[in-house]
Amino acid sequence: MRRAPVKSSVLRDVGYDPDRRVLEVGFHDDAVYQYFLVPKRVYRELLAAPSHGRYLNLEIKPRYPVRRVE
């Protein structure tokens, strides 16, 4: 999945597959996680959030299944 860079002290880049509803997040420590069943609205809100890391921690991590891929 292609990921676009974001300006964040924690996140390196973010990608989204709307067909599978999978959000992929790369971190500065080179870890990559996929979050499942994520609506496109949540992806757009993540990109628009003043703090990408805070939005991820508060709105995505507690709500969506996740697995580490790298």
CHARMM internal coordinates of N, CA and C (Angstrom, degrees):
IC EDIT
DIST 1 N 1 CA 1.4486
DIST 1 CA 1 C 1.5373
ANGL 1 N 1 CA 1 C 107.93
DIST 1 C 2 N 1.3012
ANGL 1 CA 1 C 2 N 116.10
DIHE 1 N 1 CA 1 C 2 N 135.70
DIST 2 N 2 CA 1.4657
ANGL 1 C 2 N 2 CA 120.49
DIHE 1 CA 1 C 2 N 2 CA 176.44
DIST 2 CA 2 C 1.5167
ANGL 2 N 2 CA 2 C 109.77
DIHE 1 C 2 N 2 CA 2 C -77.87
DIST 2 C 3 N 1.3188
ANGL 2 CA 2 C 3 N 114.56
DIHE 2 N 2 CA 2 C 3 N 135.16
DIST 3 N 3 CA 1.4566
ANGL 2 C 3 N 3 CA 120.22
DIHE 2 CA 2 C 3 N 3 CA 178.14
DIST 3 CA 3 C 1.5227
ANGL 3 N 3 CA 3 C 109.00
DIHE 2 C 3 N 3 CA 3 C -120.52
DIST 3 C 4 N 1.3245
ANGL 3 CA 3 C 4 N 115.15
DIHE 3 N 3 CA 3 C 4 N 144.04
DIST 4 N 4 CA 1.4636
ANGL 3 C 4 N 4 CA 120.95
DIHE 3 CA 3 C 4 N 4 CA 179.19
DIST 4 CA 4 C 1.5266
ANGL 4 N 4 CA 4 C 108.70
DIHE 3 C 4 N 4 CA 4 C -102.41
DIST 4 C 5 N 1.3335
ANGL 4 CA 4 C 5 N 117.06
DIHE 4 N 4 CA 4 C 5 N 141.09
DIST 5 N 5 CA 1.4680
ANGL 4 C 5 N 5 CA 119.33
DIHE 4 CA 4 C 5 N 5 CA 178.53
DIST 5 CA 5 C 1.5191
ANGL 5 N 5 CA 5 C 111.70
DIHE 4 C 5 N 5 CA 5 C -64.86
DIST 5 C 6 N 1.3311
ANGL 5 CA 5 C 6 N 115.41
DIHE 5 N 5 CA 5 C 6 N 147.21
DIST 6 N 6 CA 1.4600
ANGL 5 C 6 N 6 CA 121.99
DIHE 5 CA 5 C 6 N 6 CA 174.39
DIST 6 CA 6 C 1.5252
ANGL 6 N 6 CA 6 C 108.42
DIHE 5 C 6 N 6 CA 6 C -128.44
DIST 6 C 7 N 1.3266
ANGL 6 CA 6 C 7 N 115.10
DIHE 6 N 6 CA 6 C 7 N 153.81
DIST 7 N 7 CA 1.4600
ANGL 6 C 7 N 7 CA 120.06
DIHE 6 CA 6 C 7 N 7 CA 177.15
DIST 7 CA 7 C 1.5215
ANGL 7 N 7 CA 7 C 108.23
DIHE 6 C 7 N 7 CA 7 C -88.34
DIST 7 C 8 N 1.3199
ANGL 7 CA 7 C 8 N 115.39
DIHE 7 N 7 CA 7 C 8 N 105.32
DIST 8 N 8 CA 1.4549
ANGL 7 C 8 N 8 CA 121.12
DIHE 7 CA 7 C 8 N 8 CA -176.76
DIST 8 CA 8 C 1.5237
ANGL 8 N 8 CA 8 C 108.37
DIHE 7 C 8 N 8 CA 8 C -158.31
DIST 8 C 9 N 1.3091
ANGL 8 CA 8 C 9 N 115.79
DIHE 8 N 8 CA 8 C 9 N 147.12
DIST 9 N 9 CA 1.4609
ANGL 8 C 9 N 9 CA 119.25
DIHE 8 CA 8 C 9 N 9 CA 177.04
DIST 9 CA 9 C 1.5317
ANGL 9 N 9 CA 9 C 111.39
DIHE 8 C 9 N 9 CA 9 C -77.35
DIST 9 C 10 N 1.3144
ANGL 9 CA 9 C 10 N 117.16
DIHE 9 N 9 CA 9 C 10 N -15.43
DIST 10 N 10 CA 1.4625
ANGL 9 C 10 N 10 CA 121.58
DIHE 9 CA 9 C 10 N 10 CA -177.24
DIST 10 CA 10 C 1.5302
ANGL 10 N 10 CA 10 C 112.06
DIHE 9 C 10 N 10 CA 10 C -112.39
DIST 10 C 11 N 1.3346
ANGL 10 CA 10 C 11 N 116.75
DIHE 10 N 10 CA 10 C 11 N -48.31
DIST 11 N 11 CA 1.4650
ANGL 10 C 11 N 11 CA 121.42
DIHE 10 CA 10 C 11 N 11 CA -176.87
DIST 11 CA 11 C 1.5207
ANGL 11 N 11 CA 11 C 110.48
DIHE 10 C 11 N 11 CA 11 C -89.03
DIST 11 C 12 N 1.3250
ANGL 11 CA 11 C 12 N 115.79
DIHE 11 N 11 CA 11 C 12 N 140.57
DIST 12 N 12 CA 1.4600
ANGL 11 C 12 N 12 CA 121.41
DIHE 11 CA 11 C 12 N 12 CA 177.18
DIST 12 CA 12 C 1.5268
ANGL 12 N 12 CA 12 C 110.70
DIHE 11 C 12 N 12 CA 12 C -95.24
DIST 12 C 13 N 1.3559
ANGL 12 CA 12 C 13 N 115.59
DIHE 12 N 12 CA 12 C 13 N -46.47
DIST 13 N 13 CA 1.4587
ANGL 12 C 13 N 13 CA 119.94
DIHE 12 CA 12 C 13 N 13 CA -177.14
DIST 13 CA 13 C 1.5195
ANGL 13 N 13 CA 13 C 110.04
DIHE 12 C 13 N 13 CA 13 C -157.48
DIST 13 C 14 N 1.3394
ANGL 13 CA 13 C 14 N 114.68
DIHE 13 N 13 CA 13 C 14 N 162.77
DIST 14 N 14 CA 1.4673
ANGL 13 C 14 N 14 CA 121.56
DIHE 13 CA 13 C 14 N 14 CA -174.98
DIST 14 CA 14 C 1.5220
ANGL 14 N 14 CA 14 C 108.71
DIHE 13 C 14 N 14 CA 14 C -141.02
DIST 14 C 15 N 1.3244
ANGL 14 CA 14 C 15 N 116.21
DIHE 14 N 14 CA 14 C 15 N 138.00
DIST 15 N 15 CA 1.4652
ANGL 14 C 15 N 15 CA 121.39
DIHE 14 CA 14 C 15 N 15 CA 174.69
DIST 15 CA 15 C 1.5148
ANGL 15 N 15 CA 15 C 109.99
DIHE 14 C 15 N 15 CA 15 C -135.70
DIST 15 C 16 N 1.3298
ANGL 15 CA 15 C 16 N 115.44
DIHE 15 N 15 CA 15 C 16 N 163.21
DIST 16 N 16 CA 1.4630
ANGL 15 C 16 N 16 CA 119.44
DIHE 15 CA 15 C 16 N 16 CA -178.35
DIST 16 CA 16 C 1.5150
ANGL 16 N 16 CA 16 C 109.67
DIHE 15 C 16 N 16 CA 16 C -147.58
DIST 16 C 17 N 1.3213
ANGL 16 CA 16 C 17 N 116.16
DIHE 16 N 16 CA 16 C 17 N 135.28
DIST 17 N 17 CA 1.4626
ANGL 16 C 17 N 17 CA 122.98
DIHE 16 CA 16 C 17 N 17 CA 174.34
DIST 17 CA 17 C 1.5266
ANGL 17 N 17 CA 17 C 107.12
DIHE 16 C 17 N 17 CA 17 C -110.68
DIST 17 C 18 N 1.3435
ANGL 17 CA 17 C 18 N 117.62
DIHE 17 N 17 CA 17 C 18 N 103.73
DIST 18 N 18 CA 1.4696
ANGL 17 C 18 N 18 CA 119.89
DIHE 17 CA 17 C 18 N 18 CA -175.75
DIST 18 CA 18 C 1.5266
ANGL 18 N 18 CA 18 C 113.43
DIHE 17 C 18 N 18 CA 18 C -67.90
DIST 18 C 19 N 1.3236
ANGL 18 CA 18 C 19 N 118.11
DIHE 18 N 18 CA 18 C 19 N -28.22
DIST 19 N 19 CA 1.4624
ANGL 18 C 19 N 19 CA 119.85
DIHE 18 CA 18 C 19 N 19 CA 179.58
DIST 19 CA 19 C 1.5231
ANGL 19 N 19 CA 19 C 111.67
DIHE 18 C 19 N 19 CA 19 C -68.36
DIST 19 C 20 N 1.3269
ANGL 19 CA 19 C 20 N 116.36
DIHE 19 N 19 CA 19 C 20 N -39.61
DIST 20 N 20 CA 1.4677
ANGL 19 C 20 N 20 CA 121.03
DIHE 19 CA 19 C 20 N 20 CA 179.98
DIST 20 CA 20 C 1.5207
ANGL 20 N 20 CA 20 C 112.74
DIHE 19 C 20 N 20 CA 20 C -96.17
DIST 20 C 21 N 1.3430
ANGL 20 CA 20 C 21 N 116.19
DIHE 20 N 20 CA 20 C 21 N -9.22
DIST 21 N 21 CA 1.4733
ANGL 20 C 21 N 21 CA 122.73
DIHE 20 CA 20 C 21 N 21 CA -176.79
DIST 21 CA 21 C 1.5234
ANGL 21 N 21 CA 21 C 110.95
DIHE 20 C 21 N 21 CA 21 C 56.76
DIST 21 C 22 N 1.3360
ANGL 21 CA 21 C 22 N 114.68
DIHE 21 N 21 CA 21 C 22 N 46.65
DIST 22 N 22 CA 1.4614
ANGL 21 C 22 N 22 CA 121.50
DIHE 21 CA 21 C 22 N 22 CA 179.32
DIST 22 CA 22 C 1.5229
ANGL 22 N 22 CA 22 C 109.06
DIHE 21 C 22 N 22 CA 22 C -112.62
DIST 22 C 23 N 1.3164
ANGL 22 CA 22 C 23 N 115.09
DIHE 22 N 22 CA 22 C 23 N 127.34
DIST 23 N 23 CA 1.4561
ANGL 22 C 23 N 23 CA 123.03
DIHE 22 CA 22 C 23 N 23 CA 174.61
DIST 23 CA 23 C 1.5157
ANGL 23 N 23 CA 23 C 107.46
DIHE 22 C 23 N 23 CA 23 C -101.76
DIST 23 C 24 N 1.3284
ANGL 23 CA 23 C 24 N 116.82
DIHE 23 N 23 CA 23 C 24 N 128.24
DIST 24 N 24 CA 1.4586
ANGL 23 C 24 N 24 CA 121.13
DIHE 23 CA 23 C 24 N 24 CA 179.41
DIST 24 CA 24 C 1.5170
ANGL 24 N 24 CA 24 C 108.70
DIHE 23 C 24 N 24 CA 24 C -116.09
DIST 24 C 25 N 1.3331
ANGL 24 CA 24 C 25 N 115.75
DIHE 24 N 24 CA 24 C 25 N 128.81
DIST 25 N 25 CA 1.4593
ANGL 24 C 25 N 25 CA 121.56
DIHE 24 CA 24 C 25 N 25 CA -175.18
DIST 25 CA 25 C 1.5183
ANGL 25 N 25 CA 25 C 109.60
DIHE 24 C 25 N 25 CA 25 C -125.02
DIST 25 C 26 N 1.3400
ANGL 25 CA 25 C 26 N 115.57
DIHE 25 N 25 CA 25 C 26 N 124.96
DIST 26 N 26 CA 1.4521
ANGL 25 C 26 N 26 CA 121.51
DIHE 25 CA 25 C 26 N 26 CA 174.14
DIST 26 CA 26 C 1.5152
ANGL 26 N 26 CA 26 C 109.94
DIHE 25 C 26 N 26 CA 26 C -101.29
DIST 26 C 27 N 1.3241
ANGL 26 CA 26 C 27 N 115.67
DIHE 26 N 26 CA 26 C 27 N 137.84
DIST 27 N 27 CA 1.4515
ANGL 26 C 27 N 27 CA 121.58
DIHE 26 CA 26 C 27 N 27 CA -178.60
DIST 27 CA 27 C 1.5320
ANGL 27 N 27 CA 27 C 110.28
DIHE 26 C 27 N 27 CA 27 C -108.10
DIST 27 C 28 N 1.3033
ANGL 27 CA 27 C 28 N 116.37
DIHE 27 N 27 CA 27 C 28 N 160.97
DIST 28 N 28 CA 1.4630
ANGL 27 C 28 N 28 CA 120.89
DIHE 27 CA 27 C 28 N 28 CA -179.52
DIST 28 CA 28 C 1.5283
ANGL 28 N 28 CA 28 C 112.83
DIHE 27 C 28 N 28 CA 28 C -63.84
DIST 28 C 29 N 1.3288
ANGL 28 CA 28 C 29 N 117.89
DIHE 28 N 28 CA 28 C 29 N -20.45
DIST 29 N 29 CA 1.4685
ANGL 28 C 29 N 29 CA 120.22
DIHE 28 CA 28 C 29 N 29 CA 177.72
DIST 29 CA 29 C 1.5355
ANGL 29 N 29 CA 29 C 111.56
DIHE 28 C 29 N 29 CA 29 C -86.53
DIST 29 C 30 N 1.3407
ANGL 29 CA 29 C 30 N 116.62
DIHE 29 N 29 CA 29 C 30 N 11.94
DIST 30 N 30 CA 1.4694
ANGL 29 C 30 N 30 CA 125.73
DIHE 29 CA 29 C 30 N 30 CA 178.33
DIST 30 CA 30 C 1.5229
ANGL 30 N 30 CA 30 C 114.54
DIHE 29 C 30 N 30 CA 30 C 76.39
DIST 30 C 31 N 1.3194
ANGL 30 CA 30 C 31 N 118.56
DIHE 30 N 30 CA 30 C 31 N 2.23
DIST 31 N 31 CA 1.4618
ANGL 30 C 31 N 31 CA 120.61
DIHE 30 CA 30 C 31 N 31 CA 173.71
DIST 31 CA 31 C 1.5307
ANGL 31 N 31 CA 31 C 109.09
DIHE 30 C 31 N 31 CA 31 C -73.36
DIST 31 C 32 N 1.3338
ANGL 31 CA 31 C 32 N 116.03
DIHE 31 N 31 CA 31 C 32 N 145.85
DIST 32 N 32 CA 1.4589
ANGL 31 C 32 N 32 CA 121.93
DIHE 31 CA 31 C 32 N 32 CA 176.49
DIST 32 CA 32 C 1.5247
ANGL 32 N 32 CA 32 C 107.73
DIHE 31 C 32 N 32 CA 32 C -130.61
DIST 32 C 33 N 1.3305
ANGL 32 CA 32 C 33 N 115.27
DIHE 32 N 32 CA 32 C 33 N 131.38
DIST 33 N 33 CA 1.4605
ANGL 32 C 33 N 33 CA 121.49
DIHE 32 CA 32 C 33 N 33 CA 179.87
DIST 33 CA 33 C 1.5177
ANGL 33 N 33 CA 33 C 110.07
DIHE 32 C 33 N 33 CA 33 C -124.42
DIST 33 C 34 N 1.3251
ANGL 33 CA 33 C 34 N 115.51
DIHE 33 N 33 CA 33 C 34 N 146.18
DIST 34 N 34 CA 1.4552
ANGL 33 C 34 N 34 CA 121.72
DIHE 33 CA 33 C 34 N 34 CA 173.04
DIST 34 CA 34 C 1.5194
ANGL 34 N 34 CA 34 C 108.79
DIHE 33 C 34 N 34 CA 34 C -113.36
DIST 34 C 35 N 1.3295
ANGL 34 CA 34 C 35 N 114.89
DIHE 34 N 34 CA 34 C 35 N 132.17
DIST 35 N 35 CA 1.4621
ANGL 34 C 35 N 35 CA 122.95
DIHE 34 CA 34 C 35 N 35 CA 176.50
DIST 35 CA 35 C 1.5204
ANGL 35 N 35 CA 35 C 107.26
DIHE 34 C 35 N 35 CA 35 C -110.44
DIST 35 C 36 N 1.3281
ANGL 35 CA 35 C 36 N 116.80
DIHE 35 N 35 CA 35 C 36 N 133.79
DIST 36 N 36 CA 1.4587
ANGL 35 C 36 N 36 CA 122.54
DIHE 35 CA 35 C 36 N 36 CA -171.60
DIST 36 CA 36 C 1.5252
ANGL 36 N 36 CA 36 C 112.43
DIHE 35 C 36 N 36 CA 36 C -106.77
DIST 36 C 37 N 1.3374
ANGL 36 CA 36 C 37 N 114.77
DIHE 36 N 36 CA 36 C 37 N 153.74
DIST 37 N 37 CA 1.4667
ANGL 36 C 37 N 37 CA 124.00
DIHE 36 CA 36 C 37 N 37 CA 178.41
DIST 37 CA 37 C 1.5270
ANGL 37 N 37 CA 37 C 112.03
DIHE 36 C 37 N 37 CA 37 C 64.67
DIST 37 C 38 N 1.3128
ANGL 37 CA 37 C 38 N 116.54
DIHE 37 N 37 CA 37 C 38 N 30.42
DIST 38 N 38 CA 1.4665
ANGL 37 C 38 N 38 CA 121.88
DIHE 37 CA 37 C 38 N 38 CA -177.98
DIST 38 CA 38 C 1.5272
ANGL 38 N 38 CA 38 C 109.38
DIHE 37 C 38 N 38 CA 38 C -86.95
DIST 38 C 39 N 1.3242
ANGL 38 CA 38 C 39 N 118.29
DIHE 38 N 38 CA 38 C 39 N 121.87
DIST 39 N 39 CA 1.4702
ANGL 38 C 39 N 39 CA 120.26
DIHE 38 CA 38 C 39 N 39 CA 176.80
DIST 39 CA 39 C 1.5284
ANGL 39 N 39 CA 39 C 111.10
DIHE 38 C 39 N 39 CA 39 C -66.85
DIST 39 C 40 N 1.3170
ANGL 39 CA 39 C 40 N 115.77
DIHE 39 N 39 CA 39 C 40 N 152.06
DIST 40 N 40 CA 1.4619
ANGL 39 C 40 N 40 CA 120.62
DIHE 39 CA 39 C 40 N 40 CA 179.28
DIST 40 CA 40 C 1.5296
ANGL 40 N 40 CA 40 C 111.26
DIHE 39 C 40 N 40 CA 40 C -58.91
DIST 40 C 41 N 1.3231
ANGL 40 CA 40 C 41 N 116.71
DIHE 40 N 40 CA 40 C 41 N -33.41
DIST 41 N 41 CA 1.4656
ANGL 40 C 41 N 41 CA 121.71
DIHE 40 CA 40 C 41 N 41 CA 178.69
DIST 41 CA 41 C 1.5290
ANGL 41 N 41 CA 41 C 110.55
DIHE 40 C 41 N 41 CA 41 C -57.94
DIST 41 C 42 N 1.3227
ANGL 41 CA 41 C 42 N 116.98
DIHE 41 N 41 CA 41 C 42 N -41.44
DIST 42 N 42 CA 1.4659
ANGL 41 C 42 N 42 CA 121.21
DIHE 41 CA 41 C 42 N 42 CA -179.10
DIST 42 CA 42 C 1.5291
ANGL 42 N 42 CA 42 C 110.05
DIHE 41 C 42 N 42 CA 42 C -67.03
DIST 42 C 43 N 1.3152
ANGL 42 CA 42 C 43 N 116.93
DIHE 42 N 42 CA 42 C 43 N -39.80
DIST 43 N 43 CA 1.4695
ANGL 42 C 43 N 43 CA 120.96
DIHE 42 CA 42 C 43 N 43 CA 175.62
DIST 43 CA 43 C 1.5249
ANGL 43 N 43 CA 43 C 110.18
DIHE 42 C 43 N 43 CA 43 C -59.83
DIST 43 C 44 N 1.3196
ANGL 43 CA 43 C 44 N 117.41
DIHE 43 N 43 CA 43 C 44 N -46.84
DIST 44 N 44 CA 1.4765
ANGL 43 C 44 N 44 CA 120.80
DIHE 43 CA 43 C 44 N 44 CA 179.72
DIST 44 CA 44 C 1.5264
ANGL 44 N 44 CA 44 C 111.18
DIHE 43 C 44 N 44 CA 44 C -63.42
DIST 44 C 45 N 1.3281
ANGL 44 CA 44 C 45 N 116.36
DIHE 44 N 44 CA 44 C 45 N -40.11
DIST 45 N 45 CA 1.4664
ANGL 44 C 45 N 45 CA 119.57
DIHE 44 CA 44 C 45 N 45 CA 178.45
DIST 45 CA 45 C 1.5263
ANGL 45 N 45 CA 45 C 111.45
DIHE 44 C 45 N 45 CA 45 C -65.85
DIST 45 C 46 N 1.3223
ANGL 45 CA 45 C 46 N 117.10
DIHE 45 N 45 CA 45 C 46 N -37.16
DIST 46 N 46 CA 1.4690
ANGL 45 C 46 N 46 CA 120.26
DIHE 45 CA 45 C 46 N 46 CA 176.13
DIST 46 CA 46 C 1.5229
ANGL 46 N 46 CA 46 C 110.51
DIHE 45 C 46 N 46 CA 46 C -59.90
DIST 46 C 47 N 1.3198
ANGL 46 CA 46 C 47 N 116.63
DIHE 46 N 46 CA 46 C 47 N -46.75
DIST 47 N 47 CA 1.4630
ANGL 46 C 47 N 47 CA 120.23
DIHE 46 CA 46 C 47 N 47 CA -179.37
DIST 47 CA 47 C 1.5234
ANGL 47 N 47 CA 47 C 112.30
DIHE 46 C 47 N 47 CA 47 C -65.10
DIST 47 C 48 N 1.3278
ANGL 47 CA 47 C 48 N 117.46
DIHE 47 N 47 CA 47 C 48 N -31.84
DIST 48 N 48 CA 1.4651
ANGL 47 C 48 N 48 CA 121.75
DIHE 47 CA 47 C 48 N 48 CA -177.48
DIST 48 CA 48 C 1.5290
ANGL 48 N 48 CA 48 C 113.15
DIHE 47 C 48 N 48 CA 48 C -88.25
DIST 48 C 49 N 1.3151
ANGL 48 CA 48 C 49 N 117.58
DIHE 48 N 48 CA 48 C 49 N -10.02
DIST 49 N 49 CA 1.4645
ANGL 48 C 49 N 49 CA 120.91
DIHE 48 CA 48 C 49 N 49 CA -175.44
DIST 49 CA 49 C 1.5295
ANGL 49 N 49 CA 49 C 111.51
DIHE 48 C 49 N 49 CA 49 C -66.20
DIST 49 C 50 N 1.3372
ANGL 49 CA 49 C 50 N 117.19
DIHE 49 N 49 CA 49 C 50 N 142.50
DIST 50 N 50 CA 1.4682
ANGL 49 C 50 N 50 CA 120.51
DIHE 49 CA 49 C 50 N 50 CA 176.36
DIST 50 CA 50 C 1.5285
ANGL 50 N 50 CA 50 C 111.85
DIHE 49 C 50 N 50 CA 50 C -60.81
DIST 50 C 51 N 1.3361
ANGL 50 CA 50 C 51 N 116.52
DIHE 50 N 50 CA 50 C 51 N -32.90
DIST 51 N 51 CA 1.4665
ANGL 50 C 51 N 51 CA 121.56
DIHE 50 CA 50 C 51 N 51 CA 176.27
DIST 51 CA 51 C 1.5252
ANGL 51 N 51 CA 51 C 107.71
DIHE 50 C 51 N 51 CA 51 C -128.33
DIST 51 C 52 N 1.3277
ANGL 51 CA 51 C 52 N 116.47
DIHE 51 N 51 CA 51 C 52 N 108.65
DIST 52 N 52 CA 1.4659
ANGL 51 C 52 N 52 CA 120.80
DIHE 51 CA 51 C 52 N 52 CA -178.68
DIST 52 CA 52 C 1.5321
ANGL 52 N 52 CA 52 C 110.82
DIHE 51 C 52 N 52 CA 52 C -63.55
DIST 52 C 53 N 1.3367
ANGL 52 CA 52 C 53 N 116.43
DIHE 52 N 52 CA 52 C 53 N -42.22
DIST 53 N 53 CA 1.4616
ANGL 52 C 53 N 53 CA 120.50
DIHE 52 CA 52 C 53 N 53 CA -179.20
DIST 53 CA 53 C 1.5164
ANGL 53 N 53 CA 53 C 112.40
DIHE 52 C 53 N 53 CA 53 C -63.87
DIST 53 C 54 N 1.3132
ANGL 53 CA 53 C 54 N 116.54
DIHE 53 N 53 CA 53 C 54 N -41.44
DIST 54 N 54 CA 1.4692
ANGL 53 C 54 N 54 CA 120.56
DIHE 53 CA 53 C 54 N 54 CA 179.40
DIST 54 CA 54 C 1.5303
ANGL 54 N 54 CA 54 C 110.30
DIHE 53 C 54 N 54 CA 54 C -65.48
DIST 54 C 55 N 1.3275
ANGL 54 CA 54 C 55 N 117.09
DIHE 54 N 54 CA 54 C 55 N -43.76
DIST 55 N 55 CA 1.4632
ANGL 54 C 55 N 55 CA 120.09
DIHE 54 CA 54 C 55 N 55 CA 178.53
DIST 55 CA 55 C 1.5280
ANGL 55 N 55 CA 55 C 110.17
DIHE 54 C 55 N 55 CA 55 C -61.27
DIST 55 C 56 N 1.3206
ANGL 55 CA 55 C 56 N 117.06
DIHE 55 N 55 CA 55 C 56 N -44.13
DIST 56 N 56 CA 1.4625
ANGL 55 C 56 N 56 CA 120.91
DIHE 55 CA 55 C 56 N 56 CA 178.58
DIST 56 CA 56 C 1.5279
ANGL 56 N 56 CA 56 C 110.49
DIHE 55 C 56 N 56 CA 56 C -58.40
DIST 56 C 57 N 1.3242
ANGL 56 CA 56 C 57 N 116.69
DIHE 56 N 56 CA 56 C 57 N -47.34
DIST 57 N 57 CA 1.4636
ANGL 56 C 57 N 57 CA 120.83
DIHE 56 CA 56 C 57 N 57 CA -177.39
DIST 57 CA 57 C 1.5191
ANGL 57 N 57 CA 57 C 113.05
DIHE 56 C 57 N 57 CA 57 C -66.14
DIST 57 C 58 N 1.3275
ANGL 57 CA 57 C 58 N 117.38
DIHE 57 N 57 CA 57 C 58 N -38.14
DIST 58 N 58 CA 1.4617
ANGL 57 C 58 N 58 CA 120.61
DIHE 57 CA 57 C 58 N 58 CA -174.62
DIST 58 CA 58 C 1.5268
ANGL 58 N 58 CA 58 C 114.24
DIHE 57 C 58 N 58 CA 58 C -89.47
DIST 58 C 59 N 1.3188
ANGL 58 CA 58 C 59 N 117.29
DIHE 58 N 58 CA 58 C 59 N -35.03
DIST 59 N 59 CA 1.4673
ANGL 58 C 59 N 59 CA 120.32
DIHE 58 CA 58 C 59 N 59 CA -171.06
DIST 59 CA 59 C 1.5346
ANGL 59 N 59 CA 59 C 114.83
DIHE 58 C 59 N 59 CA 59 C -109.09
DIST 59 C 60 N 1.3106
ANGL 59 CA 59 C 60 N 117.57
DIHE 59 N 59 CA 59 C 60 N -23.35
DIST 60 N 60 CA 1.4684
ANGL 59 C 60 N 60 CA 119.40
DIHE 59 CA 59 C 60 N 60 CA -174.18
DIST 60 CA 60 C 1.5281
ANGL 60 N 60 CA 60 C 111.94
DIHE 59 C 60 N 60 CA 60 C -108.52
DIST 60 C 61 N 1.3163
ANGL 60 CA 60 C 61 N 117.16
DIHE 60 N 60 CA 60 C 61 N -53.31
DIST 61 N 61 CA 1.4725
ANGL 60 C 61 N 61 CA 119.50
DIHE 60 CA 60 C 61 N 61 CA -176.53
DIST 61 CA 61 C 1.5252
ANGL 61 N 61 CA 61 C 113.86
DIHE 60 C 61 N 61 CA 61 C -54.63
DIST 61 C 62 N 1.3447
ANGL 61 CA 61 C 62 N 119.17
DIHE 61 N 61 CA 61 C 62 N -42.76
DIST 62 N 62 CA 1.4757
ANGL 61 C 62 N 62 CA 117.56
DIHE 61 CA 61 C 62 N 62 CA -178.12
DIST 62 CA 62 C 1.5257
ANGL 62 N 62 CA 62 C 114.67
DIHE 61 C 62 N 62 CA 62 C -75.26
DIST 62 C 63 N 1.3344
ANGL 62 CA 62 C 63 N 118.35
DIHE 62 N 62 CA 62 C 63 N -11.24
DIST 63 N 63 CA 1.4743
ANGL 62 C 63 N 63 CA 120.31
DIHE 62 CA 62 C 63 N 63 CA -169.04
DIST 63 CA 63 C 1.5286
ANGL 63 N 63 CA 63 C 115.83
DIHE 62 C 63 N 63 CA 63 C -113.45
DIST 63 C 64 N 1.3268
ANGL 63 CA 63 C 64 N 118.27
DIHE 63 N 63 CA 63 C 64 N -20.27
DIST 64 N 64 CA 1.4630
ANGL 63 C 64 N 64 CA 119.13
DIHE 63 CA 63 C 64 N 64 CA -170.40
DIST 64 CA 64 C 1.5236
ANGL 64 N 64 CA 64 C 111.29
DIHE 63 C 64 N 64 CA 64 C -125.38
DIST 64 C 65 N 1.3547
ANGL 64 CA 64 C 65 N 116.07
DIHE 64 N 64 CA 64 C 65 N 142.01
DIST 65 N 65 CA 1.4547
ANGL 64 C 65 N 65 CA 119.69
DIHE 64 CA 64 C 65 N 65 CA 176.72
DIST 65 CA 65 C 1.5248
ANGL 65 N 65 CA 65 C 110.03
DIHE 64 C 65 N 65 CA 65 C -61.17
DIST 65 C 66 N 1.3235
ANGL 65 CA 65 C 66 N 116.45
DIHE 65 N 65 CA 65 C 66 N 147.31
DIST 66 N 66 CA 1.4573
ANGL 65 C 66 N 66 CA 121.03
DIHE 65 CA 65 C 66 N 66 CA -173.96
DIST 66 CA 66 C 1.5317
ANGL 66 N 66 CA 66 C 109.85
DIHE 65 C 66 N 66 CA 66 C -140.10
DIST 66 C 67 N 1.3369
ANGL 66 CA 66 C 67 N 114.68
DIHE 66 N 66 CA 66 C 67 N 152.44
DIST 67 N 67 CA 1.4618
ANGL 66 C 67 N 67 CA 120.41
DIHE 66 CA 66 C 67 N 67 CA 169.25
DIST 67 CA 67 C 1.5170
ANGL 67 N 67 CA 67 C 108.46
DIHE 66 C 67 N 67 CA 67 C -146.67
DIST 67 C 68 N 1.3170
ANGL 67 CA 67 C 68 N 115.65
DIHE 67 N 67 CA 67 C 68 N 146.42
DIST 68 N 68 CA 1.4599
ANGL 67 C 68 N 68 CA 120.87
DIHE 67 CA 67 C 68 N 68 CA 176.60
DIST 68 CA 68 C 1.5215
ANGL 68 N 68 CA 68 C 107.98
DIHE 67 C 68 N 68 CA 68 C -83.76
DIST 68 C 69 N 1.3292
ANGL 68 CA 68 C 69 N 116.83
DIHE 68 N 68 CA 68 C 69 N 134.07
DIST 69 N 69 CA 1.4631
ANGL 68 C 69 N 69 CA 120.00
DIHE 68 CA 68 C 69 N 69 CA -178.88
DIST 69 CA 69 C 1.5210
ANGL 69 N 69 CA 69 C 112.60
DIHE 68 C 69 N 69 CA 69 C -113.25
DIST 69 C 70 N 1.3033
ANGL 69 CA 69 C 70 N 119.19
DIHE 69 N 69 CA 69 C 70 N -18.10
DIST 70 N 70 CA 1.4765
ANGL 69 C 70 N 70 CA 121.78
DIHE 69 CA 69 C 70 N 70 CA 176.37
DIST 70 CA 70 C 1.4980
ANGL 70 N 70 CA 70 C 109.12
DIHE 69 C 70 N 70 CA 70 C -141.25
END
COOR INIT
IC SEED 1 N 1 CA 1 C
IC BUILD
